[in-house]
Amino acid sequence: MADAHAGLAVSREFAGMGGTIEVQLVNRGAADADGIEALFASYERTMSRFLPDSELCALNGAAGAPFEASPVLFDAVRLALEWARATDGTFDPTLLDELEAAGYDRSFEQLAGGVPPRPSPPARHAARWRAIALDETRRAITVPAGVHIDLGGIGKGFTVDRAIASLGDGANAMVNASGDLFAAGDGPEGDGWYVGVANPFEMGHDVAVLRVRDRGVATSGSARRHWTAGDRRYHHLIDPRAGVSSDSDLLTVTVVAATATDADVLAKTAYLLGSRDGVRFVEQRDSCACMAVTLRGDVVRSRGIDAYETH
């Protein structure tokens, strides 16, 4: 944990959710940063599939019995299922078995050296997420036996939104969880928050810089989170139609949306749909825009992204 003070701003970085969490607060004190750091630790204990004693692991082990969940886990699962419906299953929170079959059975930091080759799972013929039942009254989740939930596709954005909400109305802050962020207010200089869109082909360089106020921004893709098993390259974005790592023509997608959760899910969905259908899907959502980099190095921009680009 590290704090830095510049004028009225408090800046902090700490490890969490398999990466680095960055918090920038204007007109706030260290106690607010403490609260956000504690919130991330709590939410990770709730939603992580890598912590054997997490609440999510307990839910996945319930084997078809109703599981009375905490408000945090229930809300996260409910949102994940809403997004599965909204994307017609392109965003699928029940791909844990496929992720593990591809070798993503431990935190990404532990995959750097590669993993032993594993057979690919068979193609999927049913949307397992449709079989998950929610009981709002009891706050209970029933996951059928053999179905396992992974919240990695929504957890960071969800936690970022909750962290910003914890600051109350009128906050001037940015919380960034390894590229999934929300920028609230006018920024430290009063002209918005500046967010670089990294060039996946040239480390340390950006393809664009976005200026945002009260918007979520998230980047997804296979440029950073990938590993090898035998002689094959895998990544964490599973195509639910095939049950294996997607062969998208995109390398990265950056989405601007009303919330970090929306941006998080839409970036993954757009990646899976590819440069044509993915950009179109984002354009169909209210107040959303995106910028994508293809495997060939082309930059594809949606309608509306120019409102955020600095020139």
Order of alpha helices (4+ residues) and beta strands (2+ residues): beta-beta-beta-alpha-alpha-beta-alpha-alpha-beta-beta-alpha-beta-beta-beta-beta-beta-beta-beta-beta-beta-beta-alpha-beta-beta
